């Protein structure tokens, strides 16, 4: 069972949902009366994205993008675009929805890619921020939780495509990913 692979829970499902509600309310306030194009970074952000969007009463358009920079537990530092969003975003309010900001490579790549398309605004919301691992400067406009330098899984985050469906944010036992 996947629950046996978790060393400890950092944030419960209830805490995550409450924080998503708070973030959604702040985003709605900041974009009052405006439409938002919300860009979900697949696959890790999908569960947080679905929870967050429920709490934003503005008109929203949902877009999806797939990028990759990780191989197992290590980042390559090179980000690859696997699938792009489906609509032009020139003149739009764009909100990137990220699962975790770790090294910063992925977010920097996406911000440059999307800013080149001339949106009206571009902001970032992330479920988790791990500033201790940052290799390039980048920041989020909205942060769910700051996490320590531990390997976290759950609520969309994975290790080797597993644990995404774990309902909490937990620390994976070291023997699972270091073997």
C-alpha positions as CSV (number, residue, x, y, z in Angstrom):
1,X,0.0,0.0,0.0
2,X,1.3,3.5,-0.8
3,X,0.4,4.7,2.7
4,X,3.2,2.5,4.0
5,X,5.7,4.4,1.9
6,X,5.0,7.8,3.6
7,X,7.3,8.8,6.4
8,X,5.1,11.6,7.7
9,X,2.3,13.9,6.6
10,X,3.2,17.5,6.2
11,X,-0.3,18.8,5.2
12,X,-3.6,17.0,5.4
13,X,-6.2,17.0,2.7
14,X,-8.3,19.3,4.8
15,X,-5.5,21.8,5.3
16,X,-4.8,21.8,1.5
17,X,-8.4,22.3,0.6
18,X,-8.7,25.1,3.1
19,X,-5.6,26.8,1.7
20,X,-6.9,26.4,-1.8
21,X,-10.1,28.1,-0.8
22,X,-8.1,31.0,0.7
23,X,-5.9,31.3,-2.3
24,X,-9.0,31.2,-4.6
25,X,-10.7,34.0,-2.7
26,X,-7.5,36.1,-2.9
27,X,-7.2,35.5,-6.6
28,X,-10.9,36.3,-7.2
29,X,-10.4,39.6,-5.3
30,X,-7.2,40.5,-7.2
31,X,-8.9,39.8,-10.5
32,X,-12.3,41.3,-9.6
33,X,-14.5,41.6,-12.6
34,X,-11.9,40.1,-15.0
35,X,-11.6,36.8,-16.8
36,X,-8.6,34.6,-16.0
37,X,-6.9,32.1,-18.3
38,X,-5.7,29.5,-15.8
39,X,-2.9,27.3,-17.1
40,X,-2.5,23.9,-15.4
41,X,0.9,22.4,-15.6
42,X,0.4,18.7,-16.2
43,X,0.5,16.3,-14.6
44,X,1.5,17.4,-11.1
45,X,-0.8,20.4,-10.8
46,X,-4.0,18.8,-11.9
47,X,-5.5,17.9,-8.5
48,X,-4.6,21.3,-6.9
49,X,-5.8,23.0,-10.1
50,X,-9.2,21.3,-9.8
51,X,-9.5,22.2,-6.1
52,X,-8.4,25.8,-6.6
53,X,-10.7,26.6,-9.6
54,X,-13.8,25.7,-7.5
55,X,-13.1,28.7,-5.3
56,X,-12.7,31.3,-8.0
57,X,-16.1,32.8,-9.0
58,X,-14.6,34.9,-11.8
59,X,-15.0,33.7,-15.4
60,X,-12.2,31.4,-16.0
61,X,-10.8,29.6,-19.1
62,X,-9.0,26.4,-18.4
63,X,-5.8,25.6,-20.3
64,X,-3.3,22.8,-20.0
65,X,0.4,22.6,-20.7
66,X,2.9,19.7,-20.3
67,X,6.6,20.2,-19.7
68,X,9.3,18.0,-18.4
69,X,12.6,18.5,-16.6
70,X,12.7,15.6,-14.2
71,X,14.0,12.1,-14.6
72,X,13.1,10.2,-11.4
73,X,14.2,12.4,-8.5
74,X,16.7,14.6,-10.4
75,X,16.2,17.6,-12.6
76,X,18.0,17.7,-15.8
77,X,18.0,21.5,-15.8
78,X,16.7,21.4,-19.3
79,X,12.9,21.9,-19.7
80,X,11.1,20.4,-22.6
81,X,7.7,21.5,-23.9
82,X,5.6,18.4,-24.5
83,X,2.2,19.9,-25.2
84,X,1.2,23.6,-25.4
85,X,-1.9,25.5,-24.5
86,X,-4.6,25.6,-27.1
87,X,-5.4,29.3,-27.4
88,X,-3.7,32.6,-28.0
89,X,-3.2,34.6,-24.7
90,X,-2.4,38.0,-26.1
91,X,-4.2,40.6,-23.9
92,X,-5.4,38.0,-21.4
93,X,-4.9,37.7,-17.7
94,X,-2.9,34.4,-17.3
95,X,-2.4,32.5,-14.1
96,X,0.0,29.6,-14.1
97,X,-1.0,26.9,-11.6
98,X,2.1,25.0,-10.4
99,X,2.3,22.1,-8.0
100,X,5.7,22.9,-6.5
101,X,8.5,25.4,-7.2
102,X,11.7,23.5,-6.6
103,X,14.8,24.5,-8.6
104,X,12.9,27.2,-10.5
105,X,13.8,25.9,-14.0
106,X,10.3,24.9,-15.0
107,X,8.7,28.1,-13.9
108,X,11.3,30.3,-15.4
109,X,10.9,28.5,-18.7
110,X,7.1,28.8,-18.7
111,X,7.1,32.4,-17.7
112,X,9.4,33.3,-20.6
113,X,7.4,31.2,-23.0
114,X,4.1,32.8,-22.0
115,X,5.3,36.3,-21.6
116,X,6.5,36.2,-25.2
117,X,2.9,35.8,-26.2
118,X,2.0,39.3,-24.7
119,X,-0.6,38.5,-22.1
120,X,-2.2,41.4,-20.2
121,X,-0.8,40.0,-17.0
122,X,1.0,36.8,-15.9
123,X,1.0,35.5,-12.4
124,X,1.8,32.3,-10.7
125,X,0.1,30.3,-7.9
126,X,1.8,27.3,-6.5
127,X,0.6,24.7,-4.0
128,X,4.2,24.2,-2.6
129,X,7.3,26.3,-2.5
130,X,10.7,24.8,-1.7
131,X,13.0,27.8,-1.6
132,X,16.0,25.8,-0.2
133,X,16.4,24.0,-3.6
134,X,16.2,27.1,-5.8
135,X,18.9,27.2,-8.5
136,X,17.4,30.1,-10.5
137,X,15.6,33.1,-9.2
138,X,11.8,32.9,-9.4
139,X,8.9,33.7,-7.3
140,X,5.2,32.9,-7.0
141,X,2.5,35.5,-6.6
142,X,0.4,33.1,-4.5
143,X,1.9,30.3,-2.3
144,X,0.0,27.5,-0.6
145,X,2.7,26.2,1.7
146,X,6.4,26.4,2.1
147,X,8.0,22.9,2.4
148,X,11.4,21.8,3.7
149,X,14.0,20.1,1.5
150,X,12.4,16.7,1.7
151,X,10.9,14.6,-1.1
152,X,7.2,15.3,-1.0
153,X,4.4,13.4,-2.8
154,X,0.6,13.5,-2.9
155,X,-2.2,15.8,-4.1
156,X,-0.8,15.5,-7.6
157,X,2.9,15.3,-6.8
158,X,4.6,12.0,-7.7
159,X,7.6,9.8,-7.5
160,X,8.0,7.7,-10.7
161,X,4.4,8.4,-11.6
162,X,3.1,7.0,-8.3
163,X,1.5,8.7,-5.2
164,X,-0.3,11.4,-7.2
165,X,-3.6,10.1,-5.7
166,X,-2.3,10.2,-2.1
167,X,-4.8,12.7,-0.6
168,X,-2.3,14.6,1.6
169,X,1.2,16.1,1.1
170,X,3.6,13.6,2.7
171,X,7.3,13.0,2.8
172,X,8.3,9.8,1.0
173,X,10.5,7.4,2.9
174,X,14.1,7.7,1.7
175,X,14.5,4.0,1.0
176,X,11.8,4.3,-1.6
177,X,13.5,6.8,-3.8
178,X,17.1,6.1,-3.0
179,X,17.1,2.4,-3.8
